[in-house]
Every structure is written in structure tokens, then in C-alpha cells.
Amino acid sequence: MGDTGRRSQEISPGFCFADGLASLALLRQGMKDKTSDGVYDWNVTGASICYLGLQFLCYFLLTLGLELLPLHKLTAITVKEWWMKCWRNNLTNLKSETSSPSLEPFLAPSSEHVIPDFDLDVDVAAERNRVLSGSIDNAIIYLSNLRKVYPGENYLHKKIAVDSLTFSVQEGECFGFLGTNGAGKTTTLSMLTGEESPSEGTAFIFGKDIRTDPKAARCDIGYCPQFDALLEFLTAKEHLELYARIKGVPELKIDDVVMEKLVDFDLLKHANKPSYSLSGGNKRKLSVAIAMIGEPPVVILDEPSTGMDPIAKRVMWDVISRISTRRGKTAVILTTHSMNEAQALCTRIGIMVGGRLRCIGSPQHLKTRFGNHLELEVKPHEIHSEDLYNFCQHIREGFFDFPSHSRSLLNDIEVCIGAIEPITPENQSVSEITLSRQMLTIIGRWLGNEERIKTLVSSSTAPGVFGEQLTEQLFRDGSIPLPIFSEWWLATEKFSEINSFILSSFSGATFHGFNGLSMKYQLPYGEDGLSLADAFGHIERNRKQLGIAEYSLSQSTLETIFNHFASNS
């Protein structure tokens, strides 16, 4: 190997090690020229040892650099931004040396107090002003114009994940962070925990800035990430013991603390099982227990109840409620897609859409302010078998009393019901009669509502509680049994009667489809609308006459309010 090739290989630790061993072998066989008998001479192992020492120092420093600035963040745009920042700083220093001090501004404009250029909700604006003015007594966490921007493809079309987020979380408060997928919830939590660095703005945890002092800020946080970060061969108990030591729990108290968490989260019977053998719900419980071990003053839970059964959810809710609102010493930030979970746990809720905070307040405040309607759900009585039989008999007897039918129509009737002999009420039972499209049209005209039948025989979904299934059966089999058609017709008649009553009784009421066997409506509510008592009274007075089996009338739910903001994003 030439000198040039040899020099290029000496940056490799493997090559230097092998070269040193080869030189020792050559020395032992007396094949080394122009060298002394010394093992550490430069031409034997001295050069290789020196190169290995230099490589150790260089690679160690490179490892430290990559730890401080991960490789996925070391992109061309970050290098360019760093270079431009240094150039601007040098230019500023040069100008300050040459300019007159009297021309310098007394205070530089602070980016933390720049008002974003989008319309703020009244509550969001009030929260923003309260935080930026410093009126945040007992606030454990507060965010000030926190912003995260990701570079797009080819560093164009930047993605704003979090846009000027400003709010605070008080001691003893459980703050619910709601939003659609991609709204910026997890990105916000990642910035608070140090996984991501903010593009602008900052946040403070116990007065410690997450940008200038991230390690100190993280010491007060217990974090349950969106996806379980467990070591698969450690048991549940070993996980808790490991994190208890990391969080500085005294050695004498570790056993008691670990046992407490195992009991709280119903993991005692799984204590000695490796984490890879746990179910998805038990893994989530273990992740939440890890976040809470050591009694951290700040607990951040990113969708903690994913994969849990209802009983496990209730157990976890009780633990979260106990450490936050009952003890009053811990601040909890919770992200979830379950409105019931937010309603049960959160003292305040913020809804994020497109990286921006759209509303903030207690669950009841949001319902009162944005829930400008009542939700009504009505379930009529089931069709009685006697009424169904009488209606089937009515159709059969009345159908054959038609004065004029072409022979082709009667042939069609005979084929569709499978009859060989002419049809008479005596030789054909009701349950055996099936109705083709043509027969349905004639019956609909005879019953006085041909339009309803048209929706059934066309490709559109028929009205009624099981109209969709009826339409599918008609297109699949080409006909519908008479009893099934009769039940659909009677149910639709009853629904139509209730629907007319609701729409005529409550001005501005809107129909919102079927929920199983029930009908859902939204009724106007508020200063110009009716009261809850008036609506209850009016429905109750007419309940028996309309054949209503049961009904519910309630204020707008969090889910309705959330869907309202999500649909307007």
C-alpha cells in the first residue's frame, strides 16, 4: 500500500490496531528494517498507539456534540441559520461600535409580547394578557408565545405546528389539552419535556426557562409519552424501581413507593412479568405509574387511557384526580380524545386547532358559552305485533281490490311471491308475500305517499330507522318481504309524526339523524331560545299522544363543542 493510501486509512481505529499487531509480528520474526528492538518505537507500535489516542479524543468530542445537537436537527437549514445569526451578531456589534449611543433604542422590542395576527377568542385573549402581564400567582407552568415551525420539503412551505401558544397551569389544576390529530398537542408537550426545542417563545416550569435551563426544568416533570417507552425485558416492578432511583427517591422508601404504585394501578399481579408480555392497557398503566412515581410537581400525560378497558380507566382517573385536585399540590396536563375523560378530570380545558388555542375555560364555562343549543334524543315505542299484523292484512286485502291491472303486472306479482296458482287471500300467508319494485310503487301510490317509496326503490337511502338496510336488501334480492316493509312503513309514519311535532313546536330546531332506534335534534337555547324547563314540559305533555317511549334533553356536550371547532379549522 502506498503512503497516500496508508495515510488515508490511519483515521480508522480498526486499521491502526491491525497495523500495530502486524508490526509486532514482523518485529518478532526479525523482518522490521531500520528499527530498534523497542516495542513502542514509532515504526513498530508507537505510531498506531498515538493515532488511536487522537482518534479516541476526536470521536469522543464528536459523540458529545451529537448528544447536544442530534443528527436529525443538524440539517443544512440549521447550519445556515446558525451562520446567519453569527453574521448578524457581528454586524450588530460593528454598527454599535461606529454609531452614536444617543441613537440606540432604550429597550429593544421583545418577541415575547408580539400579538399574533389572528383573531383571538375573548377567553384566550384574557389568558394571554394575564400571562404576559405577570399576573400568574401560583402558576407552576406558563407558556409565553411558544412557537414551533418545521421546515417543509426542500425547506419550503414551512409547517407551523404550534403558533404563539400562551397559557398557564396553576397548582392543583388538571388542564385538559384537546385537539384533532396534528393540532400540535404532542409537539407542545415535547417542547415542555425537552424533546423538541422551540422555534420562538419559551415556557417556564417553576420559574425555570425550558430554553436556557432545560435540565433544571425537566427535573420537576413526570412524563407519560403517547407511545410506551418501556424496556421489554424489565418487569413492571423493576421499571418502577429504576425510575424511582432516577428521580431521587431515598433508597429506604423505594420499596414502599413502588408497592404503592403497583396497588394504585392494579399492577400487583403483573409485578414480576416482563413488560413485553403485558397487554396494551397494562403497558399504559405502567407508563402512567412511571410518570407519577416520586411525586413530581408537574405530571404530563399524553393520551394515557389509550387501550385501557373501562374499569382500568376509572382506576386511573381516580389516581389522577387524587394527586391533582384533591391534594392540590400537583399540576397535571392531560391530552385526550375522550370527552368523558376530559369532563371527569379536567378543571380547565383548552381546545387546539391548527396549532392555535381556540378556546379555554372550565368544562361548564365552555358549554355555557359555546353550547347555544339543547340536545334532544327521542325514542318512540316499538311497533306492536298486532298493529303490524293488521297493517299487513290491510295491504293484502286492499291490494287485490285494485280494479284494473294489466296481466303483465299480475304475472310479475305471481313471480315475485313464488305462486303458481292465481293469488287469493286464502291461499297465500302474509309472511310468504314479497314485494318487487313495481309492486312497492303501486302500494306507495295506494297508501298516499309515493315519494317515500321512490327513495326506497332508488339508489338513495330510504328514510327511517332501518331504511339503509331495507334499500340494500331490495337491491340485493330484488324484493322485500311484506312484514319487513310493513314494519318500516309504520315506524317511518311514527317518526314523521314526531319529527313534525318537534320542528313545529321548537322554532329553529334541526334534525341530526338517527342514533340506533332514536332520533337526534338540536334545539335553540339561550337568551332568545327556550329554557330547559319549557322544553321538558312541552314534550312531557305530548309524550303519550306521540307514542314516545323515552327521551333525553341535555345541554351541549363537550364533544359537540369540540366538533364545532374542529369542523371550522
Secondary structure, DSSP 4 states (H G I P E B T S, - for coil): --HHHHHHHTT-HHHHHHHHHHHHHHHHTT---S--S-TTSIIIIIHHHHHHHHHHHHHHHHHHHHHHS-GGG--HHHHHHHHHHHHHHHHHHHHHHHS-GGGS-SSPPPGGGPPPSSPPPHHHHHHHHHHHTT--TTEEEEEEEEEEEE--GGG-S-EEEEEEEEEEEETT-EEEEEE-TTSSHHHHHHHHHTSS--SEEEEEETTEETTT-HHHHHTTEEEE-SS----TTSBHHHHHHHHHHHTT--GGGHHHHHHHHHHHTT-GGGTTSBGGGS-HHHHHHHHHHHHHTT--SEEEEESTTTT--HHHHHHHHHHHHIIIIIT---EEEEE-S-HHHHHHH-SEEEEEETTEEEEEE-HHHHHHHH--EEEEEEEEPPPPHHHHHHHHHHHHHHHTT-S---HHHHHHHHHHTT-SSPP-TTTS-GGG-EEEHHHHHHHHHHHT-HHHHHHHHSSSPPSSTTHHHHHHHHHHHSEEEHHHHHHHHHHHHHHHHHHHHHHHHSTT-EEEEEETTEEEEEEEBSSSSB-HHHHHHHHHHHHHHHTEEEEEEEEPPHHHHHHHHHHT-
